[in-house]
Amino acid sequence: MTRIAGAQLYTIRDYAKTPEGINESFRKVKEIGYTTVQASGLGPIPADELAAIARTHGLGIVITHMPYARFVDDLDGLIKEHHTLGCGIVGLGGLPPEFRNAEGYVTFAKKFSLIADELGKNGLKFSYHNHHFEFQKHGGKLGMETLVEQTNPETFMFTLDTYWVQAGGADPSSWLRRLKGRVDAIHLKDMTIIDEKQIMTEIMEGNLEWPDIFKASEEAGVKWYLVERDSGPTEAFDSLRISYENLKKVGFK
């Protein structure tokens, strides 16, 4: 199976605040070699204009991150935008703070199960992106476990972030296998230590166990491998380039 490396555009968000910046950023991302992207952290731009820019540069938008309020206040608008983008996965970047407790996880899971089901009726999938706080226990149960157990596995998916799983004291490969069939997209993000501090770094430049992560990803049915680095000492486009070149060495396209 061919594994295709995509770019999580949150990585280069500082360069993509205007339509002109987005256009130039897409050009640079394609020049590196990426053919798929996640639309996240971009400045305001109409969906049809974003779709046109993506087509111009031969980039497929495979998943997004949208604000919580859009899901609860403008779901019809989200659906229309994703159809315009030709993007099948509607992502939420994280759990609002008010839900980060035992009752909150259950409430959120019930609320977004309904939203995910509605997206499913419209040919789309919902995908939840984890951080580290989902691996805190509330009443003896991980927040992540509640999200898995209390949601519809047919429509409520997970965008597993390798760095944040590791930062939460859990094993990315184990969670990929546990979520088999529910992870269409994964965030590839490495972790290293500099000056005794834990930081994000380029793929295969840090300490995560990538051979097993890639194996577990295939077993889980991952379709989209998205390179991301939130912050770090390397310039953002250089970071994407280093990760892409490292991934090519192990068979990614």
N, C-alpha and C positions, 0 to 999 in steps of 0.2 A: 504493500500500500504506500503510495506517495504521500509524504508529509510536506505540507506547504507552510512556510513561515510567513505570518502576517505581522503587521505593525499595529500596536495599540497606540493611537495618536495622542493619548494623554501624555505620552513621553515627550512630544514636541509641542505641547499646548502653548508655550510661551511664544511660539513663532506663528501660531494659527489663530490669531484673534480677529482678523478681518477676512473678507472674501479673497483679497489679494494675497494675504499671508497663507490662507488655506490652499490656494492654487499653487503657490510656490512650494509649500510644504509637501503637497501631494507629488509635485514634480521630483523633489529630492528623494522622497520615500520610494518612488518607482525607480529612480536612478540607482538606488542602492540595490534593488532587485526584488523588492516585495511586490506581490500582486494582490494581496488582500489586506484590509485594514479594519480596525474598529474605530467608529466615530465617537470620540469621547474627549471632552475638554476643549472643543472647538469654540471659537467665537460665534456670535449669532449669524445665521445664514439660512435662507429659505431651503427647504428640502429639495426642491427642483433644481436650484442652483448648485447645491452640494452634489446632487446626483450627476449633473452635467460635468462638473469638475472631475469627479471620479471617473466618468466615462472617458473624458479627454485624456487622462493619464493612464487608462487601462487598469484601474484599481477597483476591486469589488468591495463594497461595504457589507460585511457579513454579520456585524453585531454593533449595537450602540450602548451607551450609558445615558439614561435619561433621569431627570430629577424626580424624586418621590412625588412631588406635587402634580407633575404631569400625569402620572398613573391614576391618581385619585380624582383629579379635577378635569382632565382633558384626554381621556382614554381614546375617544373617537379620533381626536386630532393626532395622537400618537400612531394609531393604526393607519390613518391616511398617509402620514409622513413616511412610515416604514414601507408601505406599498410603493410610494413614489421613489424611495431609495433602492427598492429591490432588495431590501434587507429583511431577513426572516427571523432575526432574534432581537428582542427588545430587552435591554439590560438595565438593571438597577445597580448602581455602584456601591451601595452600602446601606446598612440598616440605620434609620434615624435614631439618635440617642435615646429618645423616649421609649423605644421598644426593647432596649438592652437590659431586660430583666425577665424573670421567669414568666410572668403573665404577659409581658410585652411580646415575647417571641411567639407565644400561642396566638395572641391577637393579630399580629402581623401575618403569621402563616395562614390564618383563616381569611383575612382580608385579601391577601395577594393570591391565594388559591382561586378566589372568584375572579380576580383580575386576570390571572394566567389562563383560566378557562375561557374567558371572553376573548383574549388574544388568540387562543387556540381555535375558536370558532371562526376567526378571521384569517386563518392560515399563518399565524405567527406563533412564536414561542417566547415565554418569559424566561429570563435567566438572571439569577441572583449572584452577585460578586461578593465573595467573602473577604474579610480582613482577619485580624487575629482575635478580636474580641468575641467572635462566635465560638471560640474554643474555651471560653470561661464557663464553668459549671454554675448552674442556678438550680438549687434544690436537687443536686446530684446528677443533673443532666446538662450536657453541653448545649449551648444555644444552637449550634449547628445540627445537633441531633434532633432538636425540636423542629427545625426548618425541614429537615429530611422527612421526618415521620408524619408531620401534620399537613403535608402538601401533596398535590396530585402529581405523581411521577410522569404522567403523560404530557403535562403542560408547564410544570414548574421545574426549570432546569437550573444548573449551577455553573457559573464561570469560575472554576477553581483557580485561585491565585497561589502559585507554588511558594512564593516568598512568605505570604501572610499565613499560610497553613503552617509552615516551618516556624514562623515567629510565634505562633500560638502554641508551640510545643507539640504539634502533631506531625504526622508523616504524610507528605503529599502523595506518595505512591499508594499508601494504604487507603487514603480517602478517595483517590481516583477509582480504585477497585471497588470500594464501598458504594460509589455513586455510578457504577456502570450503567450506561444507557441514559444518564441524566446530565452528562457533561459534553455538550456539543462544542464548547469553546473553553480553552484554557489560557491563562496568562502565564507565560514563561518569564520568570523573574528570579534572578539569582541573589544569593546572600553571601557576604564575606565579612571579615573583621579587619578594620583599619584603626590603628591607635586604640585598640581594645574596645572599639565601638562597632556595633552591628550596623552594616549599611547594605543598600542595594547595589548590585553590580551587573555587568554584562553576562549574558548566558555563557556558562561553562568557564567563567573567570572566577567563580566563587566556590562554595562548598556543598551545594546541593547535589544529590545523587542522580545525575541526569540520565544515565543509562536505564535505571529502573523507572524513573519518571516517564521516559519515552515509552518504555514497554508497557507500563500501567496505563498510559494514555491510549495506546492502541487497544488494549484489552477493554478499556472503558467505552470505546467508540468515539473518541474525540475527533472532530472534523476540522476545527480551526485552532491553530497554534499561534498565539498572539504574543509577540515580544513586547515587554513593557519594562520601563525603569522610571519610577516616580521622580527620583532625584539622585544626584551623585556627582562626583568630581569631573566625569567625562562629559563633554558637550553632547547634547541630546541626539543630534543626527549621527555623530560619531559613535555614540552608544548603540544606536540601532544598527549601524554598519558593522561594528565589531560582533554583535550578537548574530547578525545574519551570516557573516562569514564563518563564524564558529559552527553555526547550525548546518551550513552547506557541507562542512567537512564530515558531518555524521549523517548525510543523506537527505537533508531537507532541500526543497526547491525554493 
